[in-house]
Amino acid sequence: MKQLKIAKNNYLQELGMEFKSLNSRERTNVFVRNAFICASRGLSTAKILGGMWDRDHSTVCHATKHHQANVNFSDEYVHYFKVAKKHLEKVPKLTNRKLPLRDPIILTEEIRKLEARVNFLEQENKHLKSLVEFYYNRYGKQD
């Protein structure tokens, strides 16, 4: 991710832009963000790519969805995309999308959520077993 941040900073520097000024929805700003995001796909997760621009993963999904239309209809976007690709050439690609390098804080949060889900499913399983036992006791087991 460090290399990705360096590539982003070099990209913005070449374009003569600052990250702080890109926080609006002005078309040029959106194109600069989205071109870099689309050029970065496969190098990191949607959550991380969005976070680099103070956005969430849905921004990455939206950028990806509209990439081809932007390429077809905007020379400005194509220029930003090519510049981004140039700066991303040396960033290693993810080889195993199931095990990307991730922030330990994010992983800890995901583990907590999964543990809560397992706990919920265990409680649901226990409840369903008690219902089955109740019906067997009340009506007898039917084959």
C-alpha positions as CSV (number, residue, x, y, z in Angstrom):
1,M,0.0,0.0,0.0
2,K,2.9,2.3,0.6
3,Q,3.9,2.1,-3.1
4,L,0.3,2.8,-4.0
5,K,0.3,6.0,-1.9
6,I,3.6,7.1,-3.5
7,A,2.2,6.5,-6.9
8,K,-0.9,8.5,-6.0
9,N,1.3,11.4,-4.7
10,N,3.4,11.4,-7.9
11,Y,0.3,11.3,-10.0
12,L,-1.2,14.3,-8.3
13,Q,2.1,16.1,-8.5
14,E,2.4,15.5,-12.2
15,L,-1.1,16.8,-12.7
16,G,-0.3,19.9,-10.5
17,M,-3.1,19.0,-8.0
18,E,-3.3,18.7,-4.3
19,F,-5.3,16.1,-2.5
20,K,-7.0,18.7,-0.3
21,S,-8.4,20.4,-3.4
22,L,-9.9,17.2,-4.8
23,N,-12.6,16.8,-2.3
24,S,-15.4,18.3,-4.4
25,R,-17.7,16.8,-7.0
26,E,-16.4,19.0,-9.7
27,R,-16.0,17.0,-12.9
28,T,-12.3,17.4,-13.2
29,N,-11.8,16.2,-9.6
30,V,-14.1,13.2,-10.1
31,F,-12.2,12.3,-13.3
32,V,-8.8,12.6,-11.5
33,R,-10.0,10.3,-8.6
34,N,-11.9,7.8,-10.8
35,A,-9.1,7.5,-13.3
36,F,-6.6,6.6,-10.6
37,I,-9.0,4.3,-8.9
38,C,-9.7,2.4,-12.1
39,A,-6.0,2.3,-13.0
40,S,-5.4,0.8,-9.6
41,R,-7.9,-2.0,-9.7
42,G,-6.2,-5.3,-9.0
43,L,-3.5,-3.6,-7.0
44,S,-5.6,-3.4,-3.8
45,T,-9.0,-3.8,-2.4
46,A,-11.9,-1.5,-3.1
47,K,-12.0,-0.5,0.6
48,I,-8.4,0.5,0.6
49,L,-8.6,2.3,-2.8
50,G,-11.6,4.3,-1.7
51,G,-9.9,5.1,1.6
52,M,-7.0,6.6,-0.2
53,W,-9.3,9.3,-1.5
54,D,-11.4,9.6,1.7
55,R,-14.2,7.7,0.1
56,D,-15.7,4.3,0.7
57,H,-15.8,1.1,-1.4
58,S,-19.0,2.2,-3.2
59,T,-17.1,5.0,-4.9
60,V,-14.7,2.5,-6.3
61,C,-17.6,0.4,-7.6
62,H,-19.2,3.5,-9.1
63,A,-15.9,4.5,-10.7
64,T,-15.4,1.1,-12.2
65,K,-18.9,0.9,-13.5
66,H,-18.6,4.2,-15.4
67,H,-15.0,3.7,-16.5
68,Q,-15.7,2.6,-20.1
69,A,-18.2,5.4,-20.7
70,N,-15.6,7.9,-19.4
71,V,-13.0,6.4,-21.8
72,N,-15.4,6.6,-24.7
73,F,-16.5,10.1,-24.2
74,S,-13.8,12.1,-22.4
75,D,-10.3,12.8,-23.7
76,E,-9.6,14.5,-20.3
77,Y,-10.4,11.3,-18.4
78,V,-8.3,9.2,-20.8
79,H,-5.4,11.5,-20.2
80,Y,-5.7,11.1,-16.4
81,F,-6.1,7.4,-16.7
82,K,-2.9,7.1,-18.8
83,V,-0.9,9.3,-16.4
84,A,-2.2,7.1,-13.5
85,K,-1.2,3.9,-15.3
86,K,2.3,5.3,-15.8
87,H,2.7,6.0,-12.1
88,L,1.3,2.6,-11.2
89,E,3.5,0.4,-13.4
90,K,5.9,-0.5,-10.5
91,V,3.2,-1.2,-7.9
92,P,3.0,-5.0,-7.5
93,K,-0.4,-6.6,-8.3
94,L,-2.3,-8.7,-5.9
95,T,-1.6,-12.3,-6.7
96,N,-4.2,-13.8,-4.3
97,R,-7.3,-11.6,-4.0
98,K,-8.5,-13.7,-1.0
99,L,-5.4,-12.7,1.0
100,P,-4.5,-9.1,0.2
101,L,-2.2,-7.2,2.5
102,R,-4.5,-5.6,4.9
103,D,-4.5,-3.3,7.8
104,P,-4.5,-5.2,11.2
105,I,-7.2,-2.9,12.5
106,I,-9.5,-3.7,9.6
107,L,-8.7,-7.4,10.0
108,T,-9.5,-7.3,13.7
109,E,-12.8,-5.6,13.0
110,E,-13.7,-8.2,10.4
111,I,-12.8,-11.0,12.8
112,R,-15.1,-9.4,15.4
113,K,-18.0,-9.2,13.0
114,L,-17.5,-12.9,11.9
115,E,-17.3,-14.0,15.6
116,A,-20.6,-12.1,16.2
117,R,-22.2,-13.8,13.2
118,V,-21.0,-17.3,14.4
119,N,-22.4,-16.5,17.8
120,F,-25.8,-15.5,16.2
121,L,-25.9,-18.6,14.1
122,E,-25.0,-20.9,17.1
123,Q,-27.9,-19.3,19.0
124,E,-30.2,-19.7,16.0
125,N,-29.2,-23.4,15.7
126,K,-29.8,-23.9,19.4
127,H,-33.3,-22.3,19.2
128,L,-34.2,-24.4,16.1
129,K,-33.1,-27.6,17.9
130,S,-35.2,-26.7,20.9
131,L,-38.2,-26.2,18.6
132,V,-37.7,-29.6,16.9
133,E,-37.4,-31.2,20.4
134,F,-40.6,-29.4,21.5
135,Y,-42.6,-30.7,18.5
136,Y,-41.2,-34.2,18.9
137,N,-42.3,-34.3,22.5
138,R,-45.7,-32.8,21.8
139,Y,-46.6,-34.6,18.6
140,G,-44.2,-37.5,18.5
141,K,-41.6,-38.2,15.9
142,Q,-43.1,-38.7,12.5
143,D,-41.3,-40.8,9.9
